[in-house]
């Protein structure tokens, strides 16, 4: 595949879909007066989306590093069972989490469109990206994502 437009559109669609789902999740939680704040064993909406924002922000930073010729940063694993980690995410105001979701999704979309073709088509060049595996897993489950299957050999 020489023209990566279809692949970039598919990735953009996936990122946009994820942002819309997160927005819906936060809105549903905000409308409930008895909002379940969850626990480290059973995460609630705000901490889940706040955690996703952090992860997506790391990916956006890594894409930015690639674009500017810098070595991408390495990040440690998050202890999802940690009370401190959970409380940190839970303490973030829902409005700030929602704004972060939209901002970071836009950064990822912009970064994806700005990546050189060789980086987009060969994520093995950047081991942290794991894009090939992710895209193949998603594409193998969804017949509408045929462009992803065809783009990655």
Secondary structure by P-SEA (a helix, b strand, c coil): cccaaaaaaaaaaaaaaaaaaaaaaaaaaaacccccccccccccaaaaaaaaaaaaaaaaaaaaaaaacccbbbbbbbccccaaaaaaaaaccaaaaaaaaaaaaaaaaaaaaaccaaaaaccccccccaaaaaaaaaaaacccaaaaaaacc
